[in-house]
Amino acid sequence: MTKRYVSLPDEAESGMREFIDEVDRRLASDEDTCSIVEDVLIDLSGDREAYERWQRGESVSAAERVRLQSYDPCNTTLESEYYAEKDEERFRRSKHLQWLWRQFDSLPIADNVEFALRFRRMLADHLFEECGDNCRFFKGITFTYGHNITIGDNTVVHDDVHLDDRGKLTIGDRVSISDGVHVYSHDHDVVDQTEVRNYHTIVEDDVRLTYDAMVRAGCKVGENAIVGARGIVQNDVPAHHIAIGMPATSVKIKPGWEDVATPVDEAGTNRQAQRRIEYDVPDDLEVFDEFGRNLQPPE
């Protein structure tokens, strides 16, 4: 699809670049990340006056206090914070950046597409393991951690996508991930769902994951393949294949690639076990079963 070039007025362009460059420099420095995130969110939310009034010890309502405290990511928790096997040191920083990403998306200014794409792209450089050039990240994207994600050049991730990197997630160059897609890198045991298994999930170059598709943990979607709308990938999808359905199965090879692609009748191999990522948890870790169930089968 041919796109148009769109530009902002010079004054708006200058102000946007100055702000993004300033945040980028601060995040690359030794400055405390919590403080940076707090400052950015206070100013983008237009809450500086109320924040300074609160800091001076003046009266604020309980609701105001909760709101103002929550600009500091150190006063918040994320779901992934409770995961026993996470890398505590890496998560400490990625949590702050993930909080900035999520809270930015909740602000009206996140609907300014030109500004928001550049701001998220800058954050991706600090949050992800690696992020290539010219990537575009639209609104409502969520991650487990962020720091276990590698993304190549010229990839686009559309609205309301979930990129689960509880294990490891590798996405190639020129990948298109449509609205509502979920890509997973962890799975649960069918008997004891508190037993979590982590995997390396791979989406290779030039793949298209279309609307509402899901890729299961440990699967690979091969180069130049397409997963159809609401397809659920349970096995590897070979390069150049078109896979559709629940579960997704290969139905054809892209025209022109027949001579180099795996035959359709040889597709559907599950290599999840080969991509499992083992982990340890500290011996002194205090854990709990949030479900409190008896998992023993009846006698």
C-alpha positions in Angstrom: 0.0 0.0 0.0 1.3 3.4 -1.0 1.6 5.8 1.9 1.7 9.6 1.9 4.5 11.6 3.5 3.1 13.8 6.3 5.0 16.6 8.0 4.2 18.9 10.9 4.5 22.7 10.9 8.1 23.8 11.6 7.4 25.1 15.1 5.7 21.9 16.2 8.4 19.8 14.6 11.1 21.7 16.5 9.4 21.5 19.8 8.8 17.7 19.4 12.4 17.0 18.5 13.7 19.1 21.4 11.5 17.2 23.9 12.2 13.7 22.6 15.9 14.4 22.4 16.0 15.7 25.9 14.2 12.6 27.3 16.5 10.4 25.3 19.6 12.1 26.7 18.4 11.8 30.2 17.6 8.1 29.9 21.1 7.5 28.4 22.7 9.3 31.4 23.4 8.1 34.9 20.3 10.0 36.2 17.9 8.0 38.3 15.3 6.5 35.9 12.5 6.8 38.4 13.0 10.6 38.6 13.1 10.9 34.8 9.9 9.0 34.4 8.2 11.0 37.1 9.2 14.3 35.6 8.1 13.4 32.1 4.7 12.2 33.2 4.1 15.2 35.5 4.8 17.6 32.7 3.0 15.7 29.9 -0.1 15.4 32.2 0.0 19.2 33.0 0.2 18.4 36.7 3.3 20.3 37.7 1.5 23.0 39.7 -0.4 20.4 41.8 2.7 18.3 42.2 4.7 21.3 43.6 1.9 22.3 45.9 1.9 18.7 47.3 5.7 18.8 47.7 5.4 22.0 49.7 3.2 20.2 52.1 0.0 22.0 51.2 -3.3 20.2 51.4 -4.3 17.8 48.7 -7.1 15.3 48.5 -6.6 11.6 48.9 -7.3 11.1 45.2 -4.9 13.8 44.2 -2.2 12.3 46.4 -2.6 8.8 44.8 -2.5 10.4 41.3 0.6 12.4 42.1 2.4 9.5 43.8 1.7 7.3 40.8 3.8 9.4 38.4 6.8 7.8 40.2 7.1 4.2 38.9 8.7 3.2 42.2 5.2 3.7 43.8 3.5 1.3 41.4 3.4 -2.4 40.6 3.0 -4.3 37.3 1.7 -7.8 36.9 5.1 -9.1 35.8 6.6 -7.8 39.0 5.1 -10.8 40.8 6.8 -13.4 38.5 9.2 -15.5 40.5 11.7 -16.2 37.8 12.3 -12.7 36.5 15.7 -11.1 36.3 15.4 -8.7 39.2 18.3 -6.4 38.1 17.1 -6.0 34.5 13.5 -5.7 35.6 14.2 -2.8 37.9 15.0 -0.5 35.0 12.6 -2.0 32.4 9.7 -1.6 34.8 10.3 2.2 35.0 10.4 2.5 31.2 7.4 0.2 30.7 5.5 2.4 33.1 6.4 5.5 31.1 5.3 3.8 27.9 2.0 2.7 29.3 1.2 5.9 31.0 2.1 7.9 27.9 -0.4 5.9 26.0 -3.1 6.8 28.4 -2.6 10.6 27.7 -4.5 12.5 25.0 -1.2 13.5 23.4 -0.6 9.9 22.5 -3.2 10.3 19.7 -0.8 12.7 18.0 0.6 9.9 15.7 3.7 11.7 14.5 4.8 12.6 18.0 3.8 9.3 19.6 5.5 7.1 17.0 8.8 8.9 17.5 8.5 9.0 21.3 7.8 5.2 21.5 10.6 4.5 19.1 13.0 6.4 21.4 11.7 4.5 24.4 12.2 1.2 22.6 15.9 1.9 22.3 16.1 2.0 26.1 13.6 -0.7 26.9 14.2 -3.5 24.4 17.2 -5.8 24.2 17.6 -4.4 20.7 15.5 -2.3 18.4 16.3 -1.7 14.7 15.9 1.4 12.6 12.6 3.0 11.5 10.3 0.9 13.6 6.8 2.1 14.3 4.9 1.3 17.5 1.2 2.3 17.7 -1.0 2.7 20.7 -1.8 0.2 23.4 1.1 -2.2 22.9 2.0 -4.1 26.1 4.9 -6.2 27.2 5.8 -8.6 30.0 9.2 -7.1 30.7 10.5 -5.5 27.5 14.1 -6.3 28.0 13.8 -9.8 26.4 12.6 -8.4 23.1 14.7 -8.0 19.9 13.2 -6.3 16.9 14.8 -5.7 13.5 14.6 -2.8 11.1 11.4 -1.3 9.5 9.0 -3.4 11.6 5.5 -2.0 12.5 3.4 -3.0 15.5 -0.1 -1.8 15.4 -2.7 -1.0 18.1 -3.4 -3.2 21.1 -0.7 -5.8 20.5 0.7 -7.9 23.3 4.4 -8.9 23.1 5.0 -11.4 25.8 8.7 -11.7 26.6 8.5 -13.7 29.8 10.8 -16.0 27.9 12.5 -14.5 24.8 11.0 -12.9 21.8 12.8 -12.3 18.5 11.1 -10.3 15.7 12.8 -9.8 12.4 13.1 -7.0 9.8 10.0 -5.6 7.9 7.5 -7.5 10.0 3.9 -6.3 10.1 2.0 -7.1 13.3 -1.7 -6.1 13.0 -4.1 -4.8 15.6 -4.9 -7.2 18.4 -2.2 -9.7 17.8 -0.7 -11.7 20.8 2.7 -13.2 20.6 3.6 -15.4 23.6 6.9 -16.8 25.0 5.6 -18.6 28.1 3.1 -21.4 28.7 1.5 -23.2 31.6 1.2 -26.8 32.7 -2.2 -28.2 32.0 -2.6 -29.7 35.5 -0.8 -27.1 37.6 -1.1 -23.7 35.9 1.4 -22.2 38.4 4.1 -24.2 36.7 5.4 -21.8 34.0 7.6 -22.8 31.1 9.4 -20.2 29.1 10.4 -20.4 25.5 12.1 -18.5 22.6 9.5 -17.4 20.1 10.6 -16.3 16.7 9.0 -14.2 14.0 11.3 -14.0 11.0 11.8 -11.3 8.4 8.9 -10.0 6.2 6.2 -11.9 8.2 2.7 -10.6 8.4 0.7 -11.4 11.5 -2.8 -10.2 10.6 -5.7 -9.1 12.7 -6.2 -10.8 16.1 -3.7 -13.6 15.3 -2.0 -15.5 18.2 1.5 -17.1 18.2 2.0 -19.7 20.9 5.1 -19.8 23.0 8.1 -21.5 21.3 6.8 -21.4 17.8 8.6 -19.9 14.8 6.8 -18.1 12.0 9.2 -18.4 9.0 10.4 -15.7 6.7 7.8 -14.1 4.4 5.0 -16.1 5.9 1.4 -14.9 6.6 -0.8 -15.8 9.5 -4.4 -15.1 8.6 -6.9 -13.1 10.7 -7.5 -14.8 14.1 -5.2 -17.7 13.3 -3.7 -19.5 16.2 -0.2 -20.7 15.6 0.4 -23.9 17.5 3.2 -25.2 15.3 6.0 -23.7 13.2 4.9 -22.0 10.0 7.4 -22.6 7.2 8.9 -19.7 5.2 6.6 -18.3 2.5 3.5 -20.2 3.7 0.1 -18.8 4.3 -1.5 -20.3 7.5 -5.1 -19.8 8.6 -7.5 -21.2 11.2 -7.7 -22.4 14.8 -5.2 -24.0 15.0 -3.5 -22.3 12.1 -2.5 -24.7 9.2 -0.7 -24.0 6.0 -3.1 -23.8 3.1 -0.8 -22.6 0.3 2.5 -21.1 -0.6 2.9 -17.5 -1.7 2.9 -17.3 -5.5 6.4 -17.3 -6.9 8.0 -19.1 -3.9 6.8 -22.6 -4.6 10.2 -23.9 -5.7 12.0 -22.9 -2.5 9.3 -23.4 0.1 8.6 -26.5 2.2 5.7 -28.4 0.6 2.4 -27.7 2.3 1.8 -31.3 3.2 5.1 -31.2 5.2 4.2 -28.2 7.3 2.9 -28.3 10.9 6.0 -29.5 12.9 6.1 -28.5 16.6 9.6 -27.6 17.8 8.5 -25.9 21.0 10.6 -28.3 23.2 13.8 -27.3 21.3 13.2 -23.6 22.2 12.5 -24.1 25.9 14.4 -21.7 28.3 15.3 -23.2 31.6 15.4 -21.0 34.7 16.1 -21.1 38.4 14.6 -19.3 41.3 16.4 -18.4 44.5 16.2 -21.1 47.2 15.0 -18.6 49.8 12.3 -17.2 47.6 8.9 -17.0 49.4 6.3 -18.2 46.9 2.6 -18.8 47.1 -0.2 -20.4 45.1 -2.7 -17.7 44.3 -5.3 -20.3 43.5 -4.9 -22.5 46.7 -6.3 -25.6 44.9 -5.9 -29.3 45.6 -4.3 -30.6 42.4 -4.4 -34.3 43.4 -6.7 -36.3 41.1 -9.6 -38.2 42.9 -8.8 -41.7 44.1 
